[in-house]
């Protein structure tokens, strides 16, 4: 279903590209998109081989586009015309002069000050310019603008604030490109912050496996609340130093009969739909890897593909250990497909790697597959419920 699916790329190629983006995301200060209205919108989410794409409609008249849905990003952005330097995309660039609802954002406005101080400046016409650079040499440079954004059906957000990128590069994304990023992070420019009280500061999703031919839904407001006896919740640390990230605490991980403790209580993990792999802080990762290898009992191949650390030939009779993540007040049990990725050469690899930022781990999107995940910013909690996301879509 993805309009950007590239059948010539192997699973390992796609994973490497996604990991280059993942490994750099904690090195940046923030990222990007949209705004506010009184209804509760929803949009479809499509698996895209390591990322998930959200469908949106921009401008008046509306034009359909797909962008990466990203809970680890703040500002949203799309590629715009006239583009001085853009990566290839299969759809036309967004043309602001063709939208009757487009407006510029002045550089002396309060909206412009929501951008980090060292990442915005004034243009020749006193417009608000932004620049974001990432650790993998990806970047976007452009103008902060306002236009209508809708999610289809009858739900429209008339004054959405987002980045209009004129110089952009996705270094690690070499398969057919999305048009930009939809930021669902906790920062002031994100879609969630702009929607604010109109959605009760709640949203949820249920991510499908990467090979799924279906779509799932991103839900807001009362529609986003997940219910049932299987729901568990952990507190969100909303006033952390990483203000644009959703931060919570990982107490430890159980692998089979062995429980490893992080010894942390200060919010050592963030959740990120835009990061593929799960990243664990050091030296906790080393202890985790040692325990996983001993419990699985299969020797790793010598040439483990970068960036992975443990791979072995797949065997149908493998007995996978129960893997349980222990958060403050909540335990979630992961399935083997949340922990391992099977490649075309019958190589099974652990989808967990060391974090490149001291003291911070990341719960990536592979670990979130087939979980309903609810972000309740008003109640300052993150909730999980193991689910068959395909079934949820079919009955909702």
N, C-alpha and C positions, 0 to 999 in steps of 0.2 A: 504493500500500500504506500510505502514511502515514495514520494516523487523524486527523491534523491538517492534511491538505492542503486548501487554500482555492483553488478554481478561479477565483475572482473576482479574484485578485491577479495582476498581470503579473510577468514575470521581473524587471523593473527594480524593481518595488515590493518583491519578496522580497529582492533583492540589497541595496537601500537599508536595509531592516530589519536584515538580517544584518550590514551594514557598520557600522551604529550600535553594534551589540554588539561587533563586531570592533575598532572604533577606540578603544574604551574599555578593552579587557581588560588591556592592559599598565599601565593606571593604577591597577589594584587590586592588593592585596597577595596575595590568594589566593582559593580557592573550595572545593570540597566532596565526598564520600560513603562508602563501605561497608567490609567487614571480612574475617575469616579462616577457613580450613579446609584440609584436607589434599588434596582433590581438585583437578583442573584444570578450572574452569568455562569455559563459553563462552556467548555471547549473540548474538542477531541484531542487525544494524545496518540501519536503513532510511533511505535518502536523504529529506530533508525540505526541499527548495528552499533550500539555503544552510546547513542544519544536517544533522546525522545523529542519529537517535534510536536509543536502545538499549532493549530490552525487559527489564524486571525484574519480579520478584514480591516484594511487601513484606508482612511480617507473617505471623501464623498465626491463621486460615487465610490463605493467600496471595492477594493481589489483584494483577492484572496492571496495569502502568503503563508508559508510555513517557517517557523523559527525554532531554535533549540529552547526547550523549557528548562529553566535553570534556577533552582532554589538557593544556589550559592552565589547568585549575582543580584545586583541592585538595579542600576540603570538598564533599560532595554535599548536596543538599537537595531536599525535595519540599514541596508545599503541604499544610498540615494543618488538620484541624478541631479546635476551632472557629477559623475564620479571621476575623480582624478586618478585614483588607483584602487581598483576593487578586485576581489577574487571572483572567479566565474560563478554564475548562478543560472539556473534553467529558466527563471522567470524574469520579466523586465524589472528594472530598478524602480523603486518608489519615486514618483515625480510629484513633488509638492505643488507645482504650478497647475496640476490637473485636479487638485482637490479644493473644493470650495470652503472646506472647514479648516484648512491649514493656517497656522499663525506662527510667527517667530517668537522667541523668548528673548527679551532684552537682557543685556549683560548686567544691568544694575538692578534687576528684579530679584525678589526673594527666591524665586524658583531657581535661578542660576546659582545662588549661594548654596543650594543643596548639594551641588557637586563638590568634591574635595577641593580645597584651596589651591593645591598645586596641579589640579587637573582641569581647570577652566580659565578662560581668558576672554577678552572682548575682541570682536571682529571689527573690520573696517566700517561696518554699518551699525556698530554697537550691538551686534547680535551675540548670543551666548555660545561660545565655542568650548568643546570638551576634547580631551585626549586620554585614552586608556591604553596602557602597554602591559603586556603579559610576559611571564618568565620564559615562554616558549617562542618568543619573538612575534607572536600574534599581536595585533593592535587594531584600534578603531579611533579615528579622528574625525570630528564633524561638528554639527550644530545641534544644540538642544532645541527641540521644536514641540509644538502641540498640534494634534489632529485627532480626528475621530477614530476609535478602535472598536470593533465589534467582534463577537464570538459566534456570529451566525444567528439564526432564528430571529428573535425580535429584541435582542439585548445589545445595546450600544452604549459605549462610554464616550461621550461627546468631546471631552477635553483631556485627552491622554498625552502625557509628557514622555518623550523618548528621544533617543539620539538618532540623528540623521547622519549616517557615516559617509564621508566623501573620500577618505583614505582608509582602507581596511585590508586586513590580511588574516586568514586562518592558516597559519603555518602547518599545523598538524592535520588539517581536514582536507584530504586530497580526493575524497569521493564527492559526488555531486553535492554542491553546497546548499545549505539553507540560507535564508536572506539575512540572518542575524540572530539575536538572542532575545528571549523574553525573560526578564528578570523577575523572579518571585521571592527574592531575598527579603531581609528584614529592614533594609535601609530605606531612607525617606523617598527615594525616587522609584522604588519598585512598584509593580502592579498592585501588590497587596497593600502597601502603604497608601497609594493613591485611592484605592477603593475604600480603605479604612472602615469606618463604622457601618457603611452601607452593606457590607458583607459580614458584619459582626466580627471582623478580623479573623475569619476562619476560611480555610480551604483544605481540600483533600484530593488525593489521586490514588489510583491502583495501577501500578506499572505492569505491563504484559511482558512475557519473554521476548527477546530480540527477534526470534524466528516466527513470531506470531503474525498472522495475516489479518488480524483484527485491530480495532482501535479501542482505547479506553477513554475515560472522561476525567477532566480536571473540573472539580466542583467548588463552588463558593457559597458562603453563608450557611443557612440551615440545611441546604442540600448536602453540605460537606460533612455533617456530623456522622460519625460511624458508631454503630450500636451493636450490642450483643454481649454475651458472657465472655467472649474471647478477647475483648478489647482491653489492652493494658496501656498505661500512660506514665510518662516520665516528665519531670519539670523542665521547662525551657528557661535558660538564663538570658533574659531579654536585655539586660544592661551590661553585657560583657564588653570587653575591649574590641572584639570583632563584631561591631554593631550591625553589620549587614548579613551576618551568618546566624543560622539557627543552632545554638550551642546547648549541649546537655552533657550528662556525665556517664561515662562508661566505667562501671566498677570492675568488670572482669569478663572473662570468656571461659565457658566450660567446653572442653573437647573430650567426649566420651566420659571417662571417670575423673579427668584431671581438670581442676579449676584454677585458672590463672588470675591473679588480682593486679589491677593497675596501681592500686594505692593512691588513687586520685579522687578528689571530691570537688574540684573547682571548675568542672565543665571542660573535659578534655576531648570531646568529640563534637563534630558538626555533621549535619545531614545535608546531602547535596545530590539533587537529581541530575546534575550536569557532570558529575564525576562517575566514571564507569566502575572502576575498581574500588575496593575498600582499602583505606590506608590506615595503618596502625603506627602509633608513635614508637620510637625507639627508647629503651631496649625491649619494650613489651613485645614488639613484632618478632624479635629473635626468639623469645621464649615461646610465643605462639607457634612459630614455624617449627621449632624443635618438637613441640608437643604434637602438632598435626602429623609430622612425618612419622613419629614413633607410633601414634595411634593407627594411622593408615597402614603402616608396615610395608610399604612399597618403596623401593629405592628410586630416587629421582634420576631422570636421564642426565647425561653429562652436559649436553648443550641446551640448557633452558633458555628459551627465547626471551630477549629483553622486552619488557621490564619485569617479567615474572621471575619467581624464585623457586617454584616446586612444580615439576611436571613429570608425568609417568604415562605409559601406555594404558589406554582404557581397557578394562576387563569387565564383562557384564556381571561377574560375581563379586565385585568389590563391596565390602561392608563398610559403609560410611558411618563415622561416629556422629552421635547427636552433637550439634554445635549450638550453644545457647549464649546469647549476648545478655549480660546483666547490666541494666541501667538502674538509676535510682528509682525504686518503686516499680520496676517493670522488667520482665524477662521475656525475650523472644527467641523461639527455636527456629534456626535456619535449615532449609532443605539443602541437599547437595547442589542443586542448580543455583542456589544463592552463594555458594562457596567455590564452585569449580566451573570452568568453561571448557567445552570439548571442541577441539580444532579439527580441521579437515584431514589431517594426517593421523587421526585417532589418538592424539595426544590430549590428555586431560590435565589442566593446569589450575592451580590455586589462584582464585581471583582476589587475593589479598597481597599487598605489597607494603613496604615501609613508607611512612610519611616523611616528606622532606622538610617539615616544619616541626621544630622541637615542641613537644608537649601537646600536639594537636593530632587527633585521628579523624578520619572522614568515613562516614557510612555512605558508600557509593550506591549507584542504582542497581547493580547486579544483586546486591544484598537486599534490596527493597522489592524485587520482583515478586508478584503475587502476595503482596501485603497491602491492605488499605492503610494509608498513612494520613492522619489528620493533624494539621497545624492550627492550634487554637491560641492565637496571640493574646486575646483578651484574658483567657484563663491561664496563659503562660504554661501550656503543656503540649507535648507531642504524643500522639496516640497511634498504636499499631493494632492490626487485627489480621491474622493469617487468612488468606482468601484465595479463591480461584477467580482471578480478575476477569477472565473471559465469561464466566457464569454471571458475574455481577453486571457486566455490560449487557448481556443478553436479556436480563430480567428487569433492568432499570429503564 
